[in-house]
Amino acid sequence: MSTAEPSKVATKLIYSLPPDGGVRAYNDMSVDPITGVRKQNFTKIQKDVEIENLRGKEELVTLDTAGFQFYSIPSKHKSFANDEEIVKEYYPESIELIKSLTGATRVVLFNHGKLNFASQLKIGNQPLYLSFSRPQPPPRTIG
């Protein structure tokens, strides 16, 4: 019996489709007491995908070929318990690092989330189950 990890795994990811009419998507955090459902104005779709294990092959993907790239650079910021410290210390460090690695002239960090499974269990939060994809404007046609 092999204990090697598979190089690819078939799975399903759930994506959200933005609402019609250019309206900003929302997801009400309160659960409707009658239906037990949160109000939201977007649609969820499930897609079959194949996810490849890139461990040991990180250098094969680049920002230009895959939309992401792996780096292993230790952070000067070590404590991630305080949101204010993260924004004040880690954000500027991250912005400068991203600029130096990518050649970007401007970097905007818009949010961060902390994974703390122990506290999620205590207060009953559920992990996110939607895939995140930054919406892109439609391509322009010239001519």
Secondary structure, DSSP 4 states (H G I P E B T S, - for coil): ---PPPSEEEEEEEEEEPPGGGPPP-EEEEEPTTT--EEESSEEEEEEEEEE--TT-GGG--HHHHS--------S----S-HHHIIIIIHHHHHHHHHHHH--S-----------HHHHHHHT-----SPP----PPPP---
